[in-house]
């Protein structure tokens, strides 16, 4: 390329604006949904806001790095990234290393901060599947070589995640990985076999844990146990009902005042529905819909197959998690404990999501003539 045709790279501006808007909305809504609780619990109404701002700052650095680097380095280091993520998942189960909260051992403590290795595992699996699809592109119709190795790796990751236990994350990883394989052209019957094989395991996992069965019953009829298992869903319904079309006003919601559990994390969409109303909730849906549109556009226009597969995986990961979270909030799905990407209060989750968004923006780059 000569000087007269020199080019610079620019990322998808729409995708960048959507990610920025979601993060800004998240900061505002984390403060709105947590100020009173933080003031009561920590004697500091800005407690969660300051933590969120810190994680946004760290996430922004991660986003800038992944936005600027050559994303093809991820293909080169796919196996070390995968192995490192697996070791972190194992470390969680080691007494003294893993931190247990509410009966779940999902966190490691580093420098006084907690992070979830399962968040890193999500992106590690996407990078591995993308590399595998490129490496085995001529063998995708072959069960033993093109499909089975990917399923075996998924199985190795499912075991420590399910032992945490974190059924929601395992489900997300499995769905994203299988959809990546399907979009790449894996035979449909291979996926059907896997689906049929997994059904008994899912049924066993649900029926074998009393709290999961209670969640299912609460989903089917939350008013059957309104003071316990159905409490979150009912309070979420009240929030949306109070919000109406236009909302009660930013900061003026009442369900976050010790009624709605996890108002700044799992159920922040309910606070949005109450304070910003149907209009605000629809705007969030539109933002995530736009993210999915531009994410798949980045995949279609990617410079190489690896970039295309990674873009598909990241778009599916964020899109599916967002709509599961919103589906839980409005009562379409059982409670899962998944946060709303970019918006919910987050630590490692927010940083990994922003890092992933940086990779997606990197892949969306295209040359522009000066």
C-alpha positions in Angstrom: 0.0 0.0 0.0 1.6 3.3 -1.0 1.4 6.7 0.6 -1.3 8.0 -1.7 -3.6 5.3 -0.6 -2.7 5.4 3.1 -5.5 4.2 5.4 -6.4 4.3 9.0 -8.7 2.0 10.9 -12.1 3.0 12.3 -14.4 0.9 14.5 -18.2 0.7 14.0 -19.4 4.0 15.5 -22.9 2.7 16.2 -21.6 -0.2 18.1 -19.2 2.1 20.1 -22.1 4.5 20.9 -24.3 1.6 22.1 -21.7 0.2 24.4 -21.0 3.7 25.8 -24.7 4.5 26.4 -25.2 1.2 28.2 -22.3 1.8 30.5 -23.4 5.4 31.3 -26.9 4.2 31.9 -25.5 1.5 34.2 -23.6 4.0 36.3 -26.7 6.2 36.7 -29.0 3.2 37.5 -26.5 1.6 39.9 -26.5 4.7 42.0 -30.2 5.2 41.8 -30.9 1.6 42.8 -28.3 1.3 45.6 -27.9 4.7 47.3 -30.5 4.1 50.1 -29.3 0.6 50.7 -25.7 1.6 50.7 -26.4 4.5 53.1 -28.2 2.1 55.5 -25.7 -0.8 55.2 -22.3 1.1 54.8 -23.2 4.6 56.0 -22.2 5.8 52.5 -24.8 6.3 49.8 -22.0 6.5 47.2 -20.5 3.1 48.2 -21.7 1.1 45.2 -21.4 4.1 42.8 -17.7 4.5 43.7 -17.1 0.8 43.2 -18.9 0.8 39.9 -16.9 3.8 38.7 -13.7 2.0 39.7 -14.7 -1.1 37.7 -15.7 1.1 34.7 -12.3 2.8 34.8 -10.5 -0.6 34.8 -12.9 -1.9 32.2 -12.2 1.1 30.0 -8.5 0.4 30.1 -9.2 -3.2 29.2 -11.5 -2.0 26.3 -8.9 0.3 25.0 -6.2 -2.4 25.0 -8.3 -5.0 23.2 -9.7 -2.4 20.9 -6.1 -1.4 19.8 -4.3 -4.7 19.7 -4.3 -7.2 16.8 -7.2 -9.5 17.8 -5.5 -12.3 15.9 -3.1 -12.7 18.8 -6.1 -14.3 20.6 -6.0 -17.1 18.1 -2.3 -17.6 18.7 -2.8 -17.8 22.5 -6.2 -19.5 22.5 -4.9 -22.6 24.3 -3.0 -20.8 27.0 -6.0 -18.6 27.6 -8.2 -21.7 27.8 -5.9 -23.5 30.1 -5.5 -20.5 32.4 -9.2 -20.1 32.7 -9.6 -23.7 33.6 -7.0 -23.5 36.3 -8.8 -20.5 37.8 -12.0 -22.5 37.9 -10.2 -25.3 39.7 -8.6 -22.8 42.1 -12.1 -21.7 43.2 -12.8 -25.1 44.6 -9.6 -25.2 46.7 -10.2 -24.2 50.4 -8.4 -21.0 51.3 -8.4 -19.8 47.7 -12.1 -19.8 46.7 -14.5 -17.5 48.6 -17.9 -18.8 49.5 -20.9 -16.4 49.5 -24.5 -17.5 50.1 -23.6 -21.1 49.8 -21.9 -20.7 46.4 -18.1 -20.8 45.9 -17.6 -18.8 42.8 -15.0 -16.1 43.7 -11.3 -15.7 44.0 -9.8 -12.8 46.0 -7.0 -10.8 44.4 -5.6 -7.7 46.0 -8.7 -7.3 48.2 -11.0 -7.5 45.2 -13.2 -10.5 44.3 -13.5 -11.8 40.8 -15.4 -14.7 39.2 -13.2 -17.0 37.0 -16.4 -18.2 35.3 -16.6 -14.7 33.6 -13.1 -15.3 32.1 -14.1 -18.8 31.1 -17.0 -17.4 29.0 -14.6 -15.5 26.7 -12.0 -18.2 26.8 -14.4 -20.8 25.5 -15.5 -18.4 22.7 -11.9 -17.9 21.6 -11.2 -21.7 21.7 -14.3 -22.5 19.7 -13.4 -19.9 17.1 -9.9 -21.3 16.8 -11.2 -24.8 16.6 -13.7 -23.8 13.8 -10.9 -22.3 11.8 -8.5 -25.2 12.4 -11.2 -27.8 11.5 -13.0 -25.8 8.8 -12.8 -28.7 6.3 -13.9 -31.3 8.9 -17.1 -29.7 10.3 -19.2 -32.5 8.9 -17.0 -35.0 10.7 -18.4 -36.0 14.1 -15.1 -37.4 15.6 -12.8 -34.6 14.4 -14.9 -31.6 13.7 -17.5 -31.7 16.6 -16.5 -34.1 19.4 -13.3 -32.2 20.5 -15.3 -29.1 21.2 -17.9 -30.9 23.2 -15.2 -32.6 25.3 -13.6 -29.3 26.2 -17.1 -27.9 27.1 -17.6 -30.9 29.4 -14.3 -30.2 31.2 -15.4 -26.7 31.9 -19.0 -27.6 32.9 -17.8 -29.8 35.8 -16.1 -27.1 38.0 -18.7 -24.5 37.1 -21.6 -26.8 38.1 -19.7 -27.6 41.4 -19.6 -23.9 42.3 -22.7 -24.2 41.7 -23.4 -21.9 38.8 -26.0 -23.5 36.6 -26.8 -20.3 34.8 -23.3 -19.7 33.6 -22.9 -23.3 32.5 -26.1 -22.9 30.5 -25.0 -19.7 28.9 -21.6 -21.1 27.9 -23.2 -24.2 26.4 -25.8 -22.4 24.4 -23.3 -19.9 23.0 -20.8 -22.6 22.1 -23.4 -24.8 20.3 -24.9 -21.8 18.5 -21.4 -20.9 17.3 -21.0 -24.4 16.0 -24.4 -24.3 14.3 -23.8 -21.0 12.6 -20.4 -22.3 11.4 -22.1 -25.2 9.6 -21.8 -28.2 12.0 -24.3 -30.9 11.1 -27.7 -30.3 12.8 -28.0 -33.9 13.8 -24.8 -33.6 15.9 -26.4 -30.8 17.9 -29.6 -32.8 18.2 -27.7 -35.7 19.6 -26.1 -33.4 22.2 -29.4 -31.8 23.1 -31.0 -35.2 23.7 -28.0 -36.3 25.7 -28.1 -33.2 27.9 -31.8 -33.3 28.7 -31.5 -36.0 31.3 -28.6 -34.2 32.9 -30.5 -30.9 33.0 -33.5 -32.6 34.5 -31.3 -34.3 37.1 -29.5 -31.1 38.0 -32.8 -29.3 38.5 -34.7 -32.0 40.4 -31.6 -32.9 42.4 -31.4 -29.4 44.0 -34.3 -28.3 46.1 -33.7 -24.6 45.5 -33.8 -25.0 41.8 -37.1 -26.9 42.0 -38.5 -24.0 44.2 -37.4 -21.5 41.6 -39.3 -23.5 38.9 -42.4 -23.6 41.0 -42.0 -19.9 41.9 -41.7 -19.1 38.2 -45.0 -21.0 37.4 -46.9 -19.4 40.3 -44.9 -16.8 42.3 -48.0 -16.0 44.4 -48.0 -19.6 45.8 -45.1 -18.5 48.1 -45.2 -14.7 48.0 -42.9 -14.2 51.1 -40.1 -16.5 50.0 -39.4 -18.0 46.5 -41.9 -15.9 44.7 -40.9 -12.7 46.5 -38.4 -11.4 43.9 -40.7 -12.0 41.0 -43.7 -10.3 42.7 -41.7 -7.3 43.7 -40.4 -7.0 40.2 -43.9 -7.1 38.8 -44.9 -4.3 41.2 -42.0 -2.2 40.0 -43.0 -2.5 36.3 -46.7 -1.9 37.3 -45.8 1.3 39.2 -43.7 2.5 36.4 -46.4 2.5 33.8 -45.6 4.2 30.5 -43.4 7.1 31.6 -42.1 5.9 35.0 -42.2 7.5 38.4 -39.0 9.5 37.7 -35.3 8.8 38.0 -34.5 8.2 41.7 -38.1 8.1 42.8 -38.7 4.4 42.7 -39.8 2.7 45.9 -39.3 -1.0 45.2 -35.6 -0.6 45.5 -36.1 0.5 49.1 -35.6 -2.9 50.7 -38.4 -4.5 48.8 -36.7 -5.7 45.6 -33.7 -7.9 46.4 -30.5 -7.4 44.4 -32.0 -4.2 42.9 -28.6 -3.0 41.7 -27.5 -6.4 40.2 -29.9 -9.1 39.0 -33.0 -6.9 39.1 -31.8 -3.6 37.9 -34.0 -3.8 34.9 -37.0 -3.8 37.2 -35.7 -0.5 38.7 -35.4 0.9 35.2 -39.0 -0.2 34.5 -40.3 1.6 37.6 -38.3 4.8 37.3 -38.1 5.2 33.5 -41.3 3.3 32.7 -42.2 1.3 29.6 -40.4 3.8 27.4 -37.1 3.4 29.4 -37.4 -0.4 29.3 -38.0 -0.4 25.6 -35.1 1.9 25.0 -32.8 -0.6 26.8 -34.2 -3.4 24.7 -33.5 -1.4 21.5 -30.0 -0.7 22.6 -29.3 -4.4 23.1 -31.1 -5.2 19.8 -28.8 -2.7 18.1 -25.8 -4.2 19.8 -26.7 -7.6 18.3 -27.3 -6.2 14.9 -23.9 -4.4 14.8 -22.2 -7.4 16.4 -23.4 -9.7 13.6 -22.6 -7.0 11.0 -19.0 -7.0 12.4 -18.9 -10.8 12.0 -20.2 -10.6 8.4 -17.5 -8.0 7.5 -14.7 -9.5 9.5 -11.3 -9.7 7.8 -10.8 -13.4 8.6 -12.8 -16.4 9.7 -11.4 -16.3 13.2 -12.6 -12.7 13.7 -16.0 -13.6 12.3 -16.4 -16.6 14.8 -15.2 -14.5 17.8 -17.6 -11.7 16.8 -20.5 -14.1 16.6 -19.6 -15.6 20.0 -19.3 -12.3 21.8 -22.5 -11.0 20.3 -24.4 -14.2 21.3 -22.9 -14.1 24.8 -23.9 -10.5 25.6 -27.2 -10.7 23.7 -28.4 -13.9 25.3 -27.4 -12.9 28.8 -29.2 -9.6 28.4 -32.4 -11.1 27.3 -32.3 -13.8 29.9 -31.9 -11.1 32.6 -34.7 -9.0 31.2 -36.9 -12.1 30.7 -36.4 -13.0 34.4 -37.3 -9.5 35.5 -40.6 -9.5 33.6 -41.5 -13.1 34.6 -40.9 -14.9 31.3 -38.0 -17.0 32.7 -37.2 -18.5 36.1 -34.6 -16.6 38.2 -31.1 -17.3 37.0 -28.8 -15.0 38.9 -27.4 -13.4 35.7 -26.6 -9.7 35.6 -27.7 -7.3 32.9 -24.5 -6.7 30.8 -22.9 -3.3 31.1 -25.7 -2.0 33.4 -25.8 -4.1 36.5 -23.3 -3.5 39.4 -20.3 -5.6 38.5 -16.7 -6.3 39.1 -15.0 -9.0 37.0 -18.2 -9.3 35.0 -18.2 -5.7 33.9 -14.4 -5.7 33.1 -14.6 -8.9 31.0 -17.7 -7.5 29.2 -15.9 -4.3 28.4 -12.8 -6.2 27.3 -15.0 -8.3 25.1 -16.7 -5.2 23.6 -13.2 -3.9 22.8 -12.4 -7.1 20.9 -15.7 -6.7 19.0 -14.9 -3.1 18.2 -11.5 -4.3 17.0 -13.0 -6.8 14.7 -15.5 -4.2 13.4 -12.6 -2.1 12.1 -12.4 -1.4 8.5 -9.9 0.7 6.4 -10.9 4.2 5.4 -9.1 6.2 2.8 -7.6 9.5 3.9 
